[in-house]
Amino acid sequence: MAVDPIMAKCFISMAVQGATQEQKRKRLFSAILMGVIFLLLFVAFLVYLLTSPLSVFMELAFPKAELDAIENFQKEYGFNQNIGIYEQDYVESNRQSYEGMIFIENGIEVTYYNQMDERWADMMYGTSSTIGQAGCGPTSMAIVISTLTGEFHDPVELSQWSVENGYRCEGNGSYHSLIPAAASAYGLTCEGNLTEEGIVEALSSGKLVVVIMSRGHFTKGGHFIVLRGITREGKILVADPASYNRSNQEWDLSIILSESNKAMAVGEPYWAIGN
């Protein structure tokens, strides 16, 4: 049977047009789909940007490897002062009462406070942690101020003072600048940039020395403690706001220096405080 050339040409033309229209429909559908996906991603990015601006900036400014390095740096050198509820210090000290506790060395009565004392352990320090978890800075200054002024100023008072005056570092603990600022506010002298000899001299003259410790014997992150005296043999006595047990031990100055000198990378690690 002979095929009409004209009819064949029409059929071919119709088939080509049909294929072309199908391709156009697919391209149009793909364009619409891509537009919808882009819009959803853009909206998600805006929501993320509005809710986590600092995180977004850090992720844009630094590769993941550098962010990990920064986080490790914070933990290693004293930024992260939070105590986990499963850590030994928390288990030993939480829900204990240390009311009326003092240490007497060289005729000086050192008032002892523990951040996990049942009287205030569950009270908030700022908005993200409790005094028990992150209040080593205010508790250390409560020890120092109460001892040197002869008046009771507990960790609750110092935590409130820290928050109100901008020395609370949410998510971590306290800024190092809390120490000289609180000392000055309560009428005490404060000297930083101490050498090894300066620490020994300060302790020998009846001053207290606040130290920010990094990972080691005293903490897994960062932790403020008070050096309260020195023995005739040159051992260091401490008032550790997270551990009464460590406060009853004598420590080699070399341990204190090696585990606190790392904190020099982010600021002054030693402060001698006196009247």
C-alpha positions as CSV (number, residue, x, y, z in Angstrom):
1,M,0.0,0.0,0.0
2,A,1.5,3.3,-1.1
3,V,1.9,6.0,1.6
4,D,0.8,9.5,0.7
5,P,3.9,11.7,0.9
6,I,1.9,14.7,2.1
7,M,0.2,12.6,4.9
8,A,3.5,11.2,5.9
9,K,5.0,14.6,6.1
10,C,2.1,15.8,8.3
11,F,2.5,12.8,10.7
12,I,6.2,13.4,11.0
13,S,5.7,17.1,11.7
14,M,3.1,16.4,14.3
15,A,5.4,13.9,16.0
16,V,8.2,16.4,16.1
17,Q,6.0,19.1,17.5
18,G,4.7,16.6,20.1
19,A,8.3,15.7,21.2
20,T,9.2,19.4,21.3
21,Q,6.3,20.3,23.5
22,E,7.1,17.4,25.8
23,Q,10.6,18.7,26.1
24,K,9.4,22.2,26.9
25,R,7.0,20.9,29.5
26,K,9.9,19.0,31.1
27,R,12.1,22.0,31.1
28,L,9.3,24.2,32.5
29,F,8.7,21.6,35.3
30,S,12.4,21.4,36.1
31,A,12.7,25.2,36.3
32,I,9.7,25.4,38.6
33,L,11.0,22.6,40.8
34,M,14.4,24.2,41.0
35,G,12.8,27.5,41.9
36,V,10.8,25.9,44.7
37,I,13.8,24.1,46.1
38,F,15.9,27.3,46.0
39,L,13.1,29.3,47.7
40,L,12.9,26.6,50.5
41,L,16.6,26.6,51.0
42,F,16.7,30.4,51.1
43,V,13.9,30.5,53.7
44,A,15.7,27.8,55.8
45,F,18.9,29.8,55.6
46,L,17.2,33.0,56.7
47,V,15.6,31.2,59.7
48,Y,19.0,29.7,60.6
49,L,20.7,33.1,60.2
50,L,18.2,34.8,62.5
51,T,18.3,32.2,65.2
52,S,22.1,31.5,65.2
53,P,23.9,34.5,63.8
54,L,27.2,33.7,65.6
55,S,27.2,30.1,64.4
56,V,26.6,31.2,60.9
57,F,29.4,33.7,61.0
58,M,31.8,31.2,62.4
59,E,30.8,28.6,59.8
60,L,31.2,31.1,57.0
61,A,34.5,32.6,58.3
62,F,36.2,29.3,59.3
63,P,36.4,25.8,57.8
64,K,35.2,23.0,60.0
65,A,38.7,21.9,60.9
66,E,39.4,25.4,62.2
67,L,36.1,25.4,64.2
68,D,37.1,22.1,65.8
69,A,40.5,23.6,66.6
70,I,38.9,26.6,68.2
71,E,36.5,24.4,70.3
72,N,39.5,22.3,71.5
73,F,41.4,25.5,72.2
74,Q,38.6,26.8,74.4
75,K,38.4,23.5,76.3
76,E,42.1,23.2,76.7
77,Y,42.9,26.8,77.8
78,G,40.2,27.5,80.3
79,F,37.1,28.9,78.5
80,N,34.9,25.9,79.2
81,Q,34.4,25.9,83.0
82,N,31.3,23.8,83.0
83,I,31.3,20.7,85.3
84,G,29.4,17.7,84.0
85,I,26.9,16.0,86.3
86,Y,28.8,12.7,85.9
87,E,32.2,14.1,86.7
88,Q,33.9,13.1,89.9
89,D,33.8,16.6,91.4
90,Y,30.1,16.9,90.9
91,V,29.4,13.4,92.3
92,E,31.5,14.0,95.4
93,S,30.5,17.6,96.2
94,N,26.9,18.0,95.0
95,R,24.2,18.2,97.7
96,Q,26.9,18.5,100.4
97,S,26.8,21.3,103.0
98,Y,30.1,23.2,103.7
99,E,28.5,25.8,105.9
100,G,31.0,27.3,108.4
101,M,34.0,25.7,106.8
102,I,37.3,27.4,107.2
103,F,41.0,26.7,106.8
104,I,43.5,28.1,109.2
105,E,47.0,28.6,107.9
106,N,49.7,30.9,109.3
107,G,47.1,32.6,111.5
108,I,44.8,33.4,108.6
109,E,41.3,32.1,108.6
110,V,40.3,31.3,105.0
111,T,36.6,31.1,104.4
112,Y,35.7,28.1,102.2
113,Y,32.8,27.9,99.8
114,N,32.0,25.1,97.4
115,Q,30.1,25.9,94.2
116,M,28.1,22.7,94.6
117,D,27.0,23.4,98.2
118,E,23.3,22.4,98.6
119,R,22.4,25.9,99.5
120,W,23.0,27.3,96.0
121,A,24.2,24.5,93.7
122,D,20.9,24.6,91.7
123,M,20.6,28.4,91.5
124,M,21.1,29.8,88.0
125,Y,24.3,31.5,87.1
126,G,23.1,33.5,84.1
127,T,20.7,31.7,81.8
128,S,22.5,28.6,80.7
129,S,24.1,27.0,83.8
130,T,23.8,26.8,87.5
131,I,26.3,27.9,90.1
132,G,27.1,24.3,90.7
133,Q,28.0,23.7,87.1
134,A,29.8,26.9,86.1
135,G,30.2,29.1,89.2
136,C,33.9,28.5,90.0
137,G,34.8,32.1,89.2
138,P,32.2,33.8,91.5
139,T,32.8,31.1,94.2
140,S,36.6,31.7,94.1
141,M,36.0,35.4,94.5
142,A,33.5,34.8,97.4
143,I,36.3,32.9,99.1
144,V,38.8,35.7,98.6
145,I,36.5,38.6,99.4
146,S,35.0,36.9,102.5
147,T,38.4,36.0,103.8
148,L,40.1,39.4,103.3
149,T,37.2,41.7,104.3
150,G,36.1,39.5,107.2
151,E,32.5,39.8,105.9
152,F,30.4,37.0,104.4
153,H,29.9,37.4,100.7
154,D,28.6,34.1,99.3
155,P,28.7,32.6,95.8
156,V,25.1,33.7,95.2
157,E,26.0,37.3,95.7
158,L,29.1,37.1,93.6
159,S,27.3,35.3,90.8
160,Q,24.6,38.0,90.7
161,W,27.3,40.6,90.7
162,S,29.1,38.9,87.8
163,V,26.0,38.7,85.7
164,E,24.9,42.2,86.4
165,N,28.3,43.6,85.5
166,G,28.9,41.6,82.3
167,Y,31.5,39.0,83.5
168,R,29.3,35.9,82.9
169,C,30.4,34.0,79.8
170,E,27.2,32.2,78.8
171,G,27.8,28.6,77.8
172,N,31.2,28.4,79.5
173,G,31.7,30.1,82.8
174,S,33.2,33.5,83.7
175,Y,35.5,35.9,81.8
176,H,38.9,36.1,83.3
177,S,38.3,39.9,83.8
178,L,35.9,39.0,86.6
179,I,38.8,38.5,89.1
180,P,40.4,42.0,89.1
181,A,37.0,43.7,88.6
182,A,35.4,42.0,91.6
183,A,38.4,42.6,93.7
184,S,38.3,46.3,92.9
185,A,34.6,46.5,93.5
186,Y,35.0,45.1,97.0
187,G,37.9,47.4,97.9
188,L,40.7,45.0,97.5
189,T,44.0,45.3,95.7
190,C,44.7,43.1,92.7
191,E,48.1,42.5,91.0
192,G,48.4,40.4,87.8
193,N,51.3,39.3,85.6
194,L,52.8,37.3,88.5
195,T,56.1,35.4,88.1
196,E,56.8,32.2,90.1
197,E,58.6,34.3,92.7
198,G,55.7,36.7,92.7
199,I,53.3,33.9,93.6
200,V,55.4,32.7,96.5
201,E,56.0,36.2,97.8
202,A,52.2,37.0,97.6
203,L,51.3,33.8,99.5
204,S,54.1,34.3,102.1
205,S,52.8,37.9,102.8
206,G,49.2,36.8,103.5
207,K,47.7,37.5,100.1
208,L,45.4,35.1,98.2
209,V,46.1,34.2,94.6
210,V,43.4,33.3,92.2
211,V,44.5,31.0,89.3
212,I,42.7,29.8,86.2
213,M,43.6,26.2,85.7
214,S,43.5,24.2,82.4
215,R,43.1,20.5,81.9
216,G,45.0,18.4,84.4
217,H,44.7,17.5,88.1
218,F,41.9,20.1,88.8
219,T,39.7,20.1,85.7
220,K,38.9,18.7,82.3
221,G,38.4,22.1,80.9
222,G,39.0,25.4,82.7
223,H,38.6,26.1,86.4
224,F,39.3,28.9,88.8
225,I,40.8,28.0,92.2
226,V,42.3,30.0,95.1
227,L,45.9,29.5,96.3
228,R,45.5,30.1,100.1
229,G,49.0,29.5,101.5
230,I,52.4,27.9,101.2
231,T,54.0,25.5,103.6
232,R,57.6,25.7,105.0
233,E,58.5,23.0,102.6
234,G,57.2,25.1,99.7
235,K,54.0,23.1,99.0
236,I,51.0,25.1,97.8
237,L,47.7,25.0,99.7
238,V,44.5,25.6,97.8
239,A,40.8,26.4,98.2
240,D,39.3,24.6,95.3
241,P,35.6,25.7,94.9
242,A,34.7,22.3,93.3
243,S,36.6,19.9,95.6
244,Y,37.0,20.0,99.4
245,N,39.2,16.9,99.0
246,R,41.7,18.7,96.8
247,S,41.6,21.6,99.2
248,N,43.0,19.4,101.9
249,Q,46.0,18.3,99.8
250,E,49.4,19.9,99.4
251,W,50.5,20.7,95.9
252,D,53.8,21.1,94.1
253,L,54.1,24.6,92.7
254,S,55.3,23.0,89.4
255,I,51.9,21.4,89.0
256,I,50.1,24.7,89.5
257,L,52.4,26.5,87.1
258,S,52.3,23.9,84.3
259,E,48.5,23.5,84.4
260,S,47.8,27.2,84.6
261,N,50.5,28.6,82.2
262,K,48.4,27.2,79.2
263,A,45.8,29.8,80.1
264,M,48.3,32.6,79.3
265,A,47.2,32.1,75.6
266,V,43.8,33.7,76.5
267,G,44.7,36.1,79.2
268,E,46.2,36.6,82.7
269,P,46.2,33.3,84.7
270,Y,47.3,34.6,88.1
271,W,46.0,37.4,90.3
272,A,47.4,38.2,93.8
273,I,44.7,39.8,95.9
274,G,45.1,41.6,99.2
275,N,43.8,44.3,101.5
